[in-house]
Amino acid sequence: MEVWEAIILGIIQGLTEFLPVSSSGHLAIGNAILNVEGNNNLLFAVSVHAATVLSTIVILRKEVTELFKGFFLFKWNDSTQYLFKIALSMIPVMIIGLFFKDFIEAIFGSGLLIVGCCLLLTSLLLTFAYFAKPRQKEKIGWWDALIIGIAQAIAVLPGLSRSGSTIATGILLGNKKESVAKFSFLMVIIPILGEAFLDIKDYLLMPNPTDIAPISLISGFLAAFIVGCIACKWMINIVKRGKLIYFAVYCLLAAILSFFLI
């Protein structure tokens, strides 16, 4: 992988991890356009996903700090409850990762048709969330956390946006837009790190792993981190203003592009 390819794919990852347009779907489209084989960039994928986790922690550092301060008081306070709700939301995707990993990887290798179909589904979800006017809740409830977690688990499909699915689901359940956006970004930190750990294990077990130049890894990581910081902050403001319909249109166009690339 050339340095310029790593930078482009890092930018794509940084943008699409937070914007509701599917990072996996866009990486698949980007790989198809750049003719980069998926099996050759496993280590790179781990690197750029780690970069987006770091960007989440940087942008939401105030929220993360407050949560851990409250947790280490060892009392059943709002921070402790919030962290347990995040833990509850992670259960569905952990089940998928532990028991259906091979099945999901087979779907990822099935080409751009499934990507296009899932991008269409993302477009529909964002459209419903834009026009929905549910009664607003003050806090994300326990059932809400679980249902949002199920949406995240389903969004492992390539082309189905994780942030789009979780944010749209939270809004449809009546949660405040800014609150559900932050919850969506915080709930994915542990699953992404867990996925990265499993990918590193798979990489180390490969009989002939493909080497990637350190400069390409570093370039992709930095591009994903910098763009991820910008996208994370931008997305929270976009959700707060209720502008998800623009991304619904974009996902529709991206779906059409993926169909043309089949």
ChimeraX attribute file (.defattr): number of C-alpha atoms within 10 A of each C-alpha:
attribute: neighborCount
match mode: 1-to-1
recipient: residues
	/A:1	17
	/A:2	12
	/A:3	16
	/A:4	12
	/A:5	17
	/A:6	24
	/A:7	20
	/A:8	18
	/A:9	27
	/A:10	33
	/A:11	22
	/A:12	23
	/A:13	29
	/A:14	31
	/A:15	28
	/A:16	26
	/A:17	27
	/A:18	29
	/A:19	24
	/A:20	27
	/A:21	28
	/A:22	32
	/A:23	25
	/A:24	24
	/A:25	27
	/A:26	25
	/A:27	22
	/A:28	25
	/A:29	23
	/A:30	16
	/A:31	16
	/A:32	17
	/A:33	10
	/A:34	13
	/A:35	10
	/A:36	15
	/A:37	12
	/A:38	15
	/A:39	11
	/A:40	14
	/A:41	20
	/A:42	18
	/A:43	20
	/A:44	23
	/A:45	23
	/A:46	21
	/A:47	21
	/A:48	30
	/A:49	25
	/A:50	20
	/A:51	24
	/A:52	31
	/A:53	23
	/A:54	18
	/A:55	23
	/A:56	24
	/A:57	17
	/A:58	15
	/A:59	16
	/A:60	17
	/A:61	12
	/A:62	10
	/A:63	14
	/A:64	16
	/A:65	12
	/A:66	11
	/A:67	18
	/A:68	13
	/A:69	13
	/A:70	18
	/A:71	19
	/A:72	10
	/A:73	11
	/A:74	9
	/A:75	11
	/A:76	10
	/A:77	12
	/A:78	12
	/A:79	20
	/A:80	19
	/A:81	17
	/A:82	20
	/A:83	19
	/A:84	15
	/A:85	21
	/A:86	23
	/A:87	15
	/A:88	19
	/A:89	27
	/A:90	23
	/A:91	16
	/A:92	18
	/A:93	20
	/A:94	18
	/A:95	12
	/A:96	17
	/A:97	19
	/A:98	11
	/A:99	10
	/A:100	12
	/A:101	16
	/A:102	12
	/A:103	11
	/A:104	16
	/A:105	13
	/A:106	10
	/A:107	15
	/A:108	20
	/A:109	13
	/A:110	12
	/A:111	17
	/A:112	23
	/A:113	17
	/A:114	21
	/A:115	27
	/A:116	28
	/A:117	19
	/A:118	23
	/A:119	31
	/A:120	22
	/A:121	20
	/A:122	29
	/A:123	29
	/A:124	18
	/A:125	23
	/A:126	29
	/A:127	18
	/A:128	18
	/A:129	24
	/A:130	19
	/A:131	12
	/A:132	14
	/A:133	12
	/A:134	13
	/A:135	11
	/A:136	13
	/A:137	12
	/A:138	9
	/A:139	13
	/A:140	19
	/A:141	15
	/A:142	16
	/A:143	13
	/A:144	20
	/A:145	25
	/A:146	19
	/A:147	19
	/A:148	30
	/A:149	29
	/A:150	20
	/A:151	25
	/A:152	27
	/A:153	22
	/A:154	18
	/A:155	22
	/A:156	21
	/A:157	21
	/A:158	30
	/A:159	32
	/A:160	31
	/A:161	34
	/A:162	30
	/A:163	27
	/A:164	29
	/A:165	29
	/A:166	29
	/A:167	32
	/A:168	30
	/A:169	24
	/A:170	26
	/A:171	28
	/A:172	22
	/A:173	22
	/A:174	21
	/A:175	23
	/A:176	21
	/A:177	22
	/A:178	19
	/A:179	18
	/A:180	27
	/A:181	26
	/A:182	19
	/A:183	22
	/A:184	25
	/A:185	21
	/A:186	18
	/A:187	22
	/A:188	21
	/A:189	19
	/A:190	15
	/A:191	15
	/A:192	16
	/A:193	15
	/A:194	14
	/A:195	18
	/A:196	20
	/A:197	13
	/A:198	16
	/A:199	16
	/A:200	17
	/A:201	11
	/A:202	13
	/A:203	18
	/A:204	12
	/A:205	10
	/A:206	10
	/A:207	7
	/A:208	8
	/A:209	15
	/A:210	13
	/A:211	10
	/A:212	15
	/A:213	12
	/A:214	11
	/A:215	13
	/A:216	19
	/A:217	24
	/A:218	18
	/A:219	21
	/A:220	28
	/A:221	27
	/A:222	21
	/A:223	24
	/A:224	34
	/A:225	28
	/A:226	18
	/A:227	21
	/A:228	32
	/A:229	23
	/A:230	16
	/A:231	24
	/A:232	26
	/A:233	16
	/A:234	15
	/A:235	21
	/A:236	20
	/A:237	15
	/A:238	17
	/A:239	22
	/A:240	16
	/A:241	11
	/A:242	15
	/A:243	14
	/A:244	25
	/A:245	18
	/A:246	13
	/A:247	18
	/A:248	26
	/A:249	16
	/A:250	16
	/A:251	28
	/A:252	21
	/A:253	16
	/A:254	23
	/A:255	28
	/A:256	15
	/A:257	14
	/A:258	24
	/A:259	15
	/A:260	11
	/A:261	14
	/A:262	11
